[in-house]
Amino acid sequence: MPLQRKSLRLSSIRRKALAYSQSRSSRILKEKYGIPGFQVIFIAHSAERLEHIQEVCNATAKGRASSLFLFATTDGLRDGNSPIAYLLFK
């Protein structure tokens, strides 16, 4: 999936990050379903790709991405070297 596109009508990492950030800010999930909060994990095949995804998410969430988004590589999850691996597979 591309990081960004010219139009937000087309799917991209930026579009997803905007939607997740807006959903969290509006607290709609809490009001509608009683879910107090959520986090989103992005998993990429390479560290370079993951770095680009992190940049897009941080820019999109205007600095509030630190607790909303989690990031890991497939190798990091497979090897158990990622803190995310502990959270997912404990």
ChimeraX attribute file (.defattr): number of C-alpha atoms within 10 A of each C-alpha:
attribute: neighborCount
match mode: 1-to-1
recipient: residues
	/A:1	7
	/A:2	10
	/A:3	16
	/A:4	16
	/A:5	14
	/A:6	7
	/A:7	9
	/A:8	12
	/A:9	8
	/A:10	10
	/A:11	14
	/A:12	17
	/A:13	20
	/A:14	22
	/A:15	20
	/A:16	17
	/A:17	22
	/A:18	18
	/A:19	14
	/A:20	18
	/A:21	22
	/A:22	13
	/A:23	15
	/A:24	17
	/A:25	13
	/A:26	10
	/A:27	15
	/A:28	15
	/A:29	15
	/A:30	14
	/A:31	10
	/A:32	8
	/A:33	8
	/A:34	10
	/A:35	11
	/A:36	11
	/A:37	13
	/A:38	13
	/A:39	14
	/A:40	15
	/A:41	11
	/A:42	15
	/A:43	19
	/A:44	17
	/A:45	12
	/A:46	13
	/A:47	16
	/A:48	11
	/A:49	13
	/A:50	17
	/A:51	14
	/A:52	13
	/A:53	22
	/A:54	19
	/A:55	12
	/A:56	19
	/A:57	27
	/A:58	18
	/A:59	15
	/A:60	19
	/A:61	20
	/A:62	10
	/A:63	10
	/A:64	14
	/A:65	18
	/A:66	12
	/A:67	10
	/A:68	18
	/A:69	19
	/A:70	15
	/A:71	17
	/A:72	21
	/A:73	21
	/A:74	15
	/A:75	15
	/A:76	18
	/A:77	17
	/A:78	10
	/A:79	10
	/A:80	13
	/A:81	13
	/A:82	16
	/A:83	13
	/A:84	18
	/A:85	17
	/A:86	11
	/A:87	8
	/A:88	8
	/A:89	8
	/A:90	6
